[in-house]
């Protein structure tokens, strides 16, 4: 078992289905090789203009490549400016130090010459996205989360992230997927295997695994 964290951007009610009391349609954003879920912060505003929420998860062993000293510095500098909760959320990911140099290595064991492992870790990433879709579909307006966000003594509805009594994403709202590079590959695989994902927009996903092996340089 492993905890998989997510980053979510939700559009304002004035420009989305949330204004009619419905969950916003959501784009699952796949990240690139060695990257992480935080491109949501770059693309979320654009999608929000079109009434779309944006959600992303880290791939297996992916996250922020950072040393312990750099993390301490970030916590000190940003914590004094009131961003401590954001820092705490940022450093919760799936990366780990794979060569014992004191720095986490995002995705270092994803594309390797060990073909069976590569097959399995791509498959695992696919299953992570399938599980994300299952979780989103479970935001049915009846289930409760384990979090009391507004302090009223009652757990919020599952999928209600701003504690306004309304589910923000999921339910029966449209789910689509996009992403570049590895994110494009995953969008194609998930789009082909997950019936709840109704549209995909893969970007530079590669012509095939053999093409990527001969045309790219992997550490």
C-alpha positions in Angstrom: 0.0 0.0 0.0 1.1 3.6 -0.7 -0.5 7.0 -0.1 -0.8 8.9 -3.4 -1.2 12.7 -3.0 -2.9 15.0 -5.5 -3.0 18.6 -6.4 -6.3 20.1 -7.5 -7.3 23.4 -9.0 -11.1 24.2 -9.1 -12.6 27.0 -11.2 -14.8 29.7 -9.6 -18.5 29.1 -9.5 -19.1 32.0 -11.8 -17.4 30.3 -14.7 -18.2 26.6 -14.2 -21.0 24.1 -13.5 -20.4 24.7 -9.8 -22.5 27.8 -10.2 -25.5 25.5 -10.9 -24.7 23.3 -8.0 -23.0 20.6 -10.1 -19.4 19.3 -9.9 -17.0 20.9 -12.4 -15.8 18.7 -15.4 -12.2 17.7 -14.7 -9.0 17.3 -16.6 -6.6 14.8 -15.3 -3.2 16.2 -16.1 -0.4 13.7 -16.5 3.2 14.9 -15.8 6.4 14.2 -17.7 9.2 11.8 -16.9 11.0 12.9 -13.6 8.5 15.7 -13.1 5.6 15.7 -10.6 2.0 16.8 -10.0 2.7 20.5 -9.6 2.3 21.6 -13.3 -1.4 21.9 -12.2 -0.2 25.3 -10.8 0.8 26.3 -14.3 -2.1 24.9 -16.3 -4.9 25.2 -13.7 -5.7 28.8 -14.4 -6.0 28.2 -18.2 -8.4 25.3 -17.8 -10.3 27.2 -15.1 -11.1 29.9 -17.6 -13.0 27.3 -19.6 -14.8 26.0 -16.5 -12.6 23.0 -16.0 -11.0 21.7 -12.8 -7.5 20.2 -13.1 -6.1 17.4 -11.0 -2.8 15.6 -11.0 -1.0 12.8 -9.0 2.7 11.9 -8.9 3.7 8.8 -10.8 5.4 5.9 -9.0 8.7 7.1 -7.4 8.1 10.6 -8.8 8.1 13.9 -6.9 10.5 16.7 -6.2 14.2 16.0 -6.4 15.6 17.9 -3.5 18.2 17.4 -0.8 17.5 17.6 2.9 19.4 20.9 3.2 17.3 22.4 0.4 14.1 21.2 1.9 15.1 22.8 5.3 15.9 26.1 3.5 12.6 26.1 1.7 10.7 25.4 4.9 12.5 28.2 6.7 12.1 30.8 4.0 8.5 30.1 3.0 7.4 29.2 6.5 8.2 32.7 7.8 6.0 34.1 5.1 3.0 32.1 6.0 3.4 29.4 3.4 4.2 26.5 5.9 1.0 24.5 5.0 1.8 24.8 1.3 5.4 23.6 1.9 4.1 20.7 3.9 1.8 19.7 1.1 4.5 20.2 -1.6 6.9 17.8 0.0 4.4 14.9 0.3 5.2 12.9 -2.8 6.4 9.4 -3.9 10.1 10.2 -4.7 12.9 8.7 -2.6 16.7 8.6 -2.6 17.6 5.7 -4.9 21.4 6.1 -5.0 22.1 7.2 -1.4 23.5 10.6 -2.3 21.2 12.5 0.1 18.8 13.7 -2.6 15.5 12.2 -3.7 15.6 10.9 -7.3 12.3 11.6 -9.1 11.4 8.7 -11.4 14.9 7.3 -11.5 13.6 3.7 -11.7 10.8 4.4 -14.2 12.4 4.0 -17.6 15.1 1.4 -17.3 16.6 -1.5 -19.3 14.9 -3.9 -17.0 12.0 -4.4 -19.3 9.7 -6.4 -16.9 10.1 -3.7 -14.3 9.4 -1.0 -16.9 6.3 -2.8 -18.0 5.1 -3.2 -14.4 5.8 0.4 -13.3 3.9 1.8 -16.4 1.1 -0.6 -15.5 1.1 0.7 -11.9 0.8 4.3 -13.1 -2.2 3.3 -15.2 -3.8 1.6 -12.2 -3.2 4.7 -10.1 -5.1 6.8 -12.6 -7.9 4.2 -12.7 -8.1 4.4 -8.9 -8.2 8.2 -9.1 -11.2 8.0 -11.5 -12.9 5.6 -9.1 -12.4 8.0 -6.2 -13.7 10.9 -8.2 -16.8 9.0 -9.2 -17.4 8.2 -5.5 -18.0 11.9 -4.8 -21.7 11.3 -5.2 -23.0 14.0 -2.8 -23.8 11.5 -0.1 -20.5 10.0 1.0 -18.6 11.9 3.7 -14.8 12.5 3.9 -12.8 12.1 7.0 -12.1 15.8 7.3 -13.9 18.6 9.1 -12.6 21.6 7.2 -14.8 24.3 8.5 -14.8 23.2 12.1 -18.5 22.7 12.5 -18.1 19.2 13.9 -19.4 17.4 10.8 -17.1 15.8 8.2 -17.4 17.5 4.8 -19.0 15.8 1.8 -16.4 13.7 -0.1 -15.2 16.0 -2.9 -16.2 19.2 -1.2 -12.7 20.8 -0.8 -13.8 24.3 0.2 -16.4 23.2 2.7 -19.3 25.1 1.1 -21.6 22.0 1.2 -21.2 21.3 -2.5 -19.2 18.7 -4.3 -16.5 20.4 -6.4 -15.5 17.6 -8.8 -16.4 14.0 -9.6 -19.9 12.6 -9.4 -21.3 12.2 -12.9 -19.3 15.2 -14.3 -17.1 14.7 -17.4 -13.6 13.4 -16.9 -10.9 14.0 -19.5 -7.2 13.6 -19.6 -4.2 15.4 -21.1 -0.4 15.6 -20.5 2.9 15.9 -22.3 5.7 13.4 -22.8 5.2 10.6 -20.2 1.9 12.4 -19.4 0.9 12.0 -23.1 1.8 8.3 -23.0 -0.3 7.8 -19.9 -3.2 9.8 -21.4 -3.2 7.4 -24.4 -3.1 4.3 -22.2 -5.7 5.5 -19.8 -8.0 6.8 -22.5 -7.9 3.3 -24.2 -8.6 1.4 -21.0 -10.7 3.6 -18.7 -14.3 4.0 -20.0 -15.1 6.9 -17.6 -12.5 9.0 -19.3 -14.4 10.4 -22.3 -11.8 12.5 -24.1 -8.0 12.7 -24.2 -5.5 15.2 -25.5 -2.1 13.5 -25.4 0.9 15.8 -26.2 4.1 14.4 -27.6 3.5 11.0 -26.3 6.0 9.3 -28.5 5.5 7.1 -31.5 6.3 3.9 -29.7 8.5 2.5 -26.9 11.2 1.4 -29.4 11.2 4.9 -30.9 11.6 6.5 -27.5 14.4 4.1 -26.6 16.5 5.0 -29.7 15.7 8.8 -29.8 16.0 9.8 -26.2 18.7 9.8 -23.6 17.6 8.4 -20.2 19.8 8.5 -17.1 
